[in-house]
Amino acid sequence: MAFEPFTPVLAVIEDAIRDGTPSAIVAEASKVSMVATRRLQLVAAEADMPLLLLRRRRNRDQDPFSQPSAAWTRWRIGVASSARLEVCGCGKASWSVELARQRGGESSSLIVEGSDETGRFAVPAELGHQMAETARYAAA
């Protein structure tokens, strides 16, 4: 099967997946065709290795989701307002995480706060409570 030529970054990603040394791969590419994403998706699935391919928005009018992709999931991640701290200064870093597309599943979104004293990301308490209530209703 003939594939279109890969950019050097995509060729390195494919070689790393086939090598099997990493346990996951995170890379950034500006433009990736549908054929290239399908090729990477097939190689990553065969190796049972997570592959995160970041595609940044280059300007306000450009939507990275406007380009077709064979990815199993598509995420949109951005900054969110920080919660106020008891002392003056910057609040804890927060991000808005949206699962925009998932094959055979529903989309969802949540706010994630920066790491705590254990080094883990956290879901704000009020959101965590709402998510637990939603999960309880969905299970019933």
URHU-V254310 format. One record per residue. N is the residue number from 0. RES is the residue in one small letter. SS is DSSP state (H for helix, E for strand, - for the rest). NEAR is the number of other C-alpha atoms within 8 Angstrom. D_LAST is the distance of its C-alpha to the last C-alpha in Angstrom with 2 decimals. Layout:
N/RES/SS/NEAR/D_LAST
N/RES/SS/NEAR/D_LAST
This chain:
0/m/-/2/48.05
1/a/-/3/49.58
2/f/-/6/47.56
3/e/-/6/48.71
4/p/-/4/50.35
5/f/-/8/48.11
6/t/-/6/48.92
7/p/H/6/50.00
8/v/H/8/46.70
9/l/H/9/44.64
10/a/H/9/47.13
11/v/H/8/46.76
12/i/H/10/42.95
13/e/H/10/43.24
14/d/H/8/45.86
15/a/H/10/43.77
16/i/H/14/40.77
17/r/H/8/43.12
18/d/H/6/44.80
19/g/-/8/41.57
20/t/-/6/42.75
21/p/-/7/40.17
22/s/-/7/36.55
23/a/E/7/35.47
24/i/E/11/37.44
25/v/E/8/37.30
26/a/E/9/39.93
27/e/E/8/40.90
28/a/-/10/42.47
29/s/-/6/43.57
30/k/-/5/43.57
31/v/-/7/41.97
32/s/-/9/42.18
33/m/H/10/39.55
34/v/H/9/41.63
35/a/H/11/41.81
36/t/H/12/38.06
37/r/H/11/37.47
38/r/H/8/40.09
39/l/H/9/38.59
40/q/H/11/35.06
41/l/H/8/36.45
42/v/H/11/38.48
43/a/H/12/35.65
44/a/H/8/33.25
45/e/H/7/36.06
46/a/H/9/36.68
47/d/-/6/32.97
48/m/-/11/33.82
49/p/E/8/32.00
50/l/E/9/34.21
51/l/E/7/33.76
52/l/E/8/36.24
53/l/E/8/36.76
54/r/-/9/38.16
55/r/-/7/39.27
56/r/-/8/39.99
57/r/-/5/43.79
58/n/-/5/44.08
59/r/-/6/41.97
60/d/-/4/42.30
61/q/-/8/41.17
62/d/-/8/37.54
63/p/H/8/36.96
64/f/H/5/34.23
65/s/H/6/36.95
66/q/-/8/38.28
67/p/-/7/36.66
68/s/-/8/35.05
69/a/-/9/33.72
70/a/-/8/31.41
71/w/-/8/27.89
72/t/E/9/26.67
73/r/E/9/28.47
74/w/E/9/28.09
75/r/E/8/29.72
76/i/E/8/30.61
77/g/E/7/32.62
78/v/E/7/33.64
79/a/E/9/31.74
80/s/-/7/33.23
81/s/-/9/33.80
82/a/-/6/32.69
83/r/-/7/35.72
84/l/-/9/37.19
85/e/-/4/39.02
86/v/-/4/42.26
87/c/-/5/43.97
88/g/-/5/43.40
89/c/-/7/40.86
90/g/-/8/37.19
91/k/-/10/34.93
92/a/-/9/34.58
93/s/E/12/31.38
94/w/E/12/30.23
95/s/E/12/28.00
96/v/E/12/26.21
97/e/E/11/24.88
98/l/E/12/23.60
99/a/E/10/25.36
100/r/E/11/25.07
101/q/E/11/23.27
102/r/-/6/23.98
103/g/-/4/21.05
104/g/-/6/18.69
105/e/-/6/18.02
106/s/-/9/20.20
107/s/E/7/19.34
108/s/E/8/21.54
109/l/E/9/22.01
110/i/E/12/24.98
111/v/E/12/26.38
112/e/E/12/29.09
113/g/-/10/32.10
114/s/-/9/32.41
115/d/-/8/32.51
116/e/-/5/34.80
117/t/-/5/33.05
118/g/-/6/33.65
119/r/-/8/30.01
120/f/-/9/28.44
121/a/E/9/25.99
122/v/E/10/23.29
123/p/-/9/24.46
124/a/H/6/22.80
125/e/H/6/21.59
126/l/H/10/20.10
127/g/H/9/18.52
128/h/H/8/16.83
129/q/H/8/15.62
130/m/H/8/14.37
131/a/H/8/12.49
132/e/H/8/10.84
133/t/H/8/10.08
134/a/H/8/8.70
135/r/H/8/6.43
136/y/H/7/5.23
137/a/H/6/5.54
138/a/H/5/3.82
139/a/-/4/0.00
